[in-house]
Amino acid sequence: MKYFIMKQDPRFDDQAKTSDCGGLDPLELIDGKELPDPGELTIKLSPSSGDSRGDIMGGVVTLFHDDLVEILNQLGINNIQYMPVDIHAPDDTLEEGYSIANVIGLIDAVDIDNSTIKPQAHGGIGTLYSFTIDEEKAKGLHIFRILHAPALIIISGWLKEQLLAHEVEEVVMYPTENYNGWS
């Protein structure tokens, strides 16, 4: 099976970006573990944010629009913890309709033999570049994070096709083999 990286599509002008985590630890949001209910959350948008609002909003923390949440729920994707947020926009208005998407499942699924990993001088797992996912290690998950690059959201080819059929907005899904270490 082919796997893809899913994120806010940077090719759209005037996009919004988050600038904080509403008091949550950003490292905990990419750790792949369910978090305690934080209660009401308010997220600030970056001062340079525009008016565009797609189904994914990136930045310090990743937000999914309610429409995307509904699609994923209808598809039976159940390893995402959603934490609804109020969004404090640069013009001082409050917006709703988004949730922090805490993808549950940080797994060591990179096929090392068929991937490019630049070793770090200090040891560790190295910097991941073009990579493939070992389907067996993915354990049937359609969305997850990977140990070598936990900030990335990885999806299966099946989920990509489903999301394309639902015409998600301002979302890019590109092959893991096209990853260049930062985008």
N, C-alpha and C positions, 0 to 999 in steps of 0.2 A: 504494500500500500504506500502511496505517496503522502507526504506530510507537508504542511504549509505553515508559514508564520502569518498570524493575523494581527493587524493593528490599524490605527487611524491612518487613513490614506493621506500622505503628505502632499499629494499633487493638487489638493483643493486649496484655493486661496481663502483667506479670512477665517481660518480655523481657530477654534478655542483650544486652550491647553490648561490643564490643572497646574496650580502652583504650590499646593500644599496637600496634606493628607487628612485634614480635619482633626488632627490630634493623634491619628494612628501612626504607628511605626511603619514606614514604607518597606523596610526589610521584612517585616512580618507578612506584608501583603504579597510577597513573591516567594514565601517560604513553603507554599503548597499545603499549609495546614489551616483548618477551620479556626476562626478567631471567636472569642466571646462577643456577644452582642454589644456593640459600642453605644447603643442608644442613638439619639438624634445627632446627625453629622452635618456640618456645613463645610464645603470645599470652596476655596478661592480660585478664581481663574487668573491666569497670568495677565498682567496689565496690557500686554500686547495682543491679547485674544481678540479675535474678530467675532462676527455675528454668526458664522457658520456652525451648525450643530449636526453632526452626523451620528451614526449609531454607535461609534466608539469615540471617546474623547481621551486623548493621551496626555502625557505630561508626567508630573511627579507620581501620580496614581492613575490607573486606568478606570474609566467609567464606561458602562454600557447603558444605552438608552433603553427605556422601558419596552420599546418595540422589539429590540434585539433580545432582551430578557424573555419576552413572551415567545418569540420564535424558538429560542433554545429550550425553554420549558416544554413547548409543544413537541420538540424533537426528542425529548427524553434525556436531555443533557442535565445531569443532576450532580455534577461535581464542581459547581460554582456557588460560592456564598455571596449573596447580594446584600449590600448595605445601602439602603436609599440615602441620598444626600440632597441637601439644598445647596444650590450653587450660587455663590456670591460673585456676580459679574463685575467687570471693571466699571460699568456705569452705575454701580450701587444697587442694581435690581437683584432680586432673588429669583432663581429659576428652579424648576422641579423637573422630574421625568428621567433622572439618571440614578444609577446605583454604582457604588464601587464594586468591581468584579474581582472577587478573591477566588482565583482558580485553584481548586483543591487538587493536589497531585503534582509534586515535584519529584520527577523520576530520572534515573540514570538510564536514558533510552537512546543516547547517541551511539550510532554504529561507528566506533572509533576507527576501524579499518577502512571505512569508506568516507571519512570526513577529514577536514583540514583543521588541525589544532596547532597553534603556535605555542611552543613551550614557554613558560615564564622563567625568568632567571632565578627567581626565588623558590621554584618548585610549584606545587599546586597543580590544578587541573589544566591550566593553560587557557589561551584565548581561542574561542571557537570561531571558525570562519565557515566556509561551505560545509554543510553536514547532511547526513542522512539519519533517519530514525530507524532503529531496530524494532520492527513490528512486534516481535515477541516481548520485548522489554516494555513496549507501550501498553501491554496488557488490555487491549481492547478499548482504551480510553480514546474518545474523539476530541478531547481538549485537555491540555495539560501544560505544565512548565517543565523545563529540563535542567538538570543539575549543572550543566556546563554554561548555561546562560539563562538564569532563572527569571529575568525580566521579560523574556520572550513568551508569547502565548502561541503554542503549537496546536494545530488542528489537523484532523485526518482529511483525506481527500473526500470521503463521504460527507463530512460536515461542510467542507467548502462548497460542494455541489448543492447541498441543501440551502446554504446561505445565499448562494447566487440565485437559486430559484425563488427565494423570498425577496430578492432585490434589496439587500442591505445597502445602506447609504454611507458613502465616504469611508469605506472599509477596504483595505488592501489585503489580499491573501496571496503570498508568493512562495514559491518552492524553497524549502530549507537549503537546497543546494545553491541558491542565489544569495544567501546571507554573506555579508562582507565584514562581519565583526562589529558592526555598530548600528546598522539600520534595520 
